[in-house]
Amino acid sequence: MDYKDAGVDVEAGREFVNQIRNLVHSTFRPEVIGGLGGFGGCFQLPSGYKEPVLVSGTDGVGTKLKIAHALNRHDTVGIDLVAMCVNDVLTSGAEPLFFLDYLATGQLNKEQLAQVVAGIASGCKQAGCALLGGETAEMPGFYQVGEYDLAGFSVGIVEKSQMLDGSQVQVGDVAIALASSGVHSNGFSLVRKIISEKGFSWSDRLELFSGQTLGEVFLSPTRIYVKPVLGAYQAGLEIHGMAHITGGGLPENLPRCLGKGQAIKIERESWSIPPLFQWLAEAGSVSLQAMYNTFNMGIGFVLLVPPHQVQQAMTYFESQNMTAFTIGEVITGSGELIGLPI
């Protein structure tokens, strides 16, 4: 017997690396040292920083992958993977520098996984970071044939004096929300339960979603906010805090960017909940409280800015074709979120 008899095709792995080489190289920044294939990825820190701080974040895609497997569509989940990491890193005011992925599968399918890596490369380009390297693990017997799992991490950089840590936030700061592109990559265990137990199929086409299938709707990739937000800095916008709205929705994530003795009061009627979330609530008989504690409800990222810069911020994001809302303000409190059914 040899390794291939045990289910691991080493030669196919080598061919896969060669297949994705150009995708990886297309994301490289000038600071990347070397190429693909070493034991580690090498990256030289950008010049111009006095006290550079490295900020790292790691995440996965979760059970959204089950939809990709069911539909045999794998070109968007790589974007999700990058987005979940770089949006987290961004909340410190950091610019993502590079990304590494870990891709594990039961049996290596080069065409399938090349689609995944193409999505990862696309996400890295959207975030302006290099796909510095990764790992592909073939693990027969551990995953079902045709299935894979994804994880990854990103490293960013920020000047220490400009790093956001909650201390800059002031009572009276205004919360500006940036629209999400859908469910993003959280809450899919509930989404899948609703689809399976209420008699729906991923191939169903609903008029509400302009004829798209439910699979297409829910595979919409997570929006990457890096370039618009970093561009806001360059445009002179003063940002005191940021939050990435992921698992746990607004109630869990928005208070994380506050300082001590602060809370946020939300004006619930300041934005319209997208039809997708209204459909989920009705189809699954999900309470409004559970919806807010599970999904982003149409808001993917929030910035806290001083009142005198609100109009500048709104004008800037409009120029970037980014839908933005003013949804509340920072008040005195103990880290709570006021105004939502939580």
Secondary structure, DSSP 4 states (H G I P E B T S, - for coil): --TTTTT--HHHHHHHHHHHHHHHHTT--TTEES-TTSSS-EEPPPS--SSEEEEEEEEE-TTHHHHHHHHT--SSHHHHHHHHHHHHHHTTTPEEEEEEEEEEESS--HHHHHHHHHHHHHHHHHHT-EEEEEEEEE-BTTB-TT-EEEEEEEEEEEEGGG--SSTT--TTPEEEEEEPSSSTTS-HHHHHHHHHHTT--TT-B-GGGTT-BHHHHHTPPPPP-HHHHHHHHHTT----EEEE--TTHHHHHGGGG--TTEEEEE-GGGSPPPHHHHHHHHHTT--HHHHHHHS-TTEEEEEEE-GGGHHHHHHHHHHTT--EEEEEEEEESSS-EESS--
